[in-house]
Amino acid sequence: MMNPAMMMKAFKAKKEFEDRHPRVLSFIQNEIMTGIEEGTVLEMTVTKPGRPGVTANMRITAEDLALLEELKNMGANMK
């Protein structure tokens, strides 16, 4: 079990992240946490200042879905 001080610190950090990046959390909640199917492709692009973007993608496997479900359950237990 996480100690109360660490839980408060984690909740504060999550809230600050949500405040800075509301669209990212909304995207994760709406697209990832609501049920991605096996075979779905996730793609990310990182663009650093003054440099071209670098893109990577992954096709979701059954094992990935099991991990996402476990993370989702952990998040529900933190509320």
N, C-alpha and C positions, 0 to 999 in steps of 0.2 A: 504494500500500500504506500502511496506517495505521501510524504509529510505535508501538512497544511500550508506551510510557508512556500514550498516548492509548487504546490497546486495553485496558490494565489499568483505566484510569479508567472507560471505558465498561462493562466487565464488572462493576466494583464498583457503579456506578450501577444497572445492570440487576438485580443481586442485591439491592440495598437496596430497589428498587421492588418486586421479587417478595416480599420479606419484609414490606413494608408493605401490599401489596395482592395476596395470593395468589389470591383469587378472580378478580380481573380478568385476570391472566395466564393462569390456567386457562381462563377463558371464551374468551379470544382464541385460545389453542392449540386448544381443543376445537371451537369454533364457526366461527372464521374461517380458521385455518390448515389445517383438515382438508378444505376443499373447499366453498366457498360456490358455489351455482349462480347463473347469470345470472337475474335476476328476483327474487332474494332481497331483502327490505327490511330494512335496518339502521335502528334507531331509537335515538336518544340523548336523554336528558333531563338537563338541568343545573339543579340546585336550589341556589341560593345562600342562605346564612343570612338569614332574615327576608324572603325574596322567593319568589314562586311559581315553580314549575319552568317551564323553556322546553324544548320538545321539537322536534327536527328529525329527518327521516328521509331516506333515499336508497334508490333501487332500483339494485341492482348491475347494471352493464353489462359487456359483453365487455371494454371498455377497463379498467374497474376490476379485473376478474379478472386481466388481464395485469399490471397494476401490483402487485397482491397477490402474484402468482407471483414477480415480480422481487424484491420485498421479502423474501419467504420464502427465495429463493435467496441473497440477501445475508446474511440471518441465519444460514443454514447455513454460509456461508463464514467467519463470525466465530467459530465454535465451535472 
